[in-house]
């Protein structure tokens, strides 16, 4: 089974948040992410399955609600 990863920017666009808000949530432990390399400037990668987990926990706003 292959895991698809998203960048912070891609993830933020999907959940309609600013990338800075996503990074803050990662640092607070609200969003699980990994860094494929070491170093402070290494980019975060977020598993696509995190979208579903956040949706089920009600952390993502559904702006399409009527």
N, C-alpha and C positions, 0 to 999 in steps of 0.2 A: 504494500500500500504506500503510495507516494503522498507526502505532505506538501501542500502548496503554502509558500510563505509570501507575505506582503511586506512592503516597506511601510514605514510610519506614515508617509504621505498617502499611499494607496489605501491604507487602513482608515486614516482620517477621512478621506473622501467618501468611503463607503458608509461610515457611521455619521457623516456630516458634522465633524468636529475639526477644530484647528489642530494641525500637527503638534503644536506645543502642548495642547491639552492631552493628546495621546501620550506624548513623552512623559508628562507629569503623572498620568495614570499608571504608566509602566513603572516609574520610580516608586510610586506609592503601593505597588503590588496589586493594583486593580485589574491590570491587563498583563497577561503573561507574554513575555517576549524573550528572544535570545539574541546574542551577538555572535556571528560566525567567526569573528576574529577578536583579538584582545586589543585593549587600548581604550582610552576615554572617548575617542572620536569614532570608534567602530559603530557602524549603523545597526540599529535594531532590526530584527526580522520577527514578524508576528504570524503565527500559524493562522491560516484561513478559518480553522475551526473555532478560533477565538470569537469570531463574529457571531456564531450560533450560541456559544456559551454566554456572551454578554447579552444577547437578545433574550435568552431564556431567563436570565437573572434580572431582566428589566433595566439594564444599564444603558441600553441604546434607546434613544428617542425614536419613536415612529412618527415622523413628520407627515406621513401620508394619511394619518387618522382624520376622519371627518368630524 
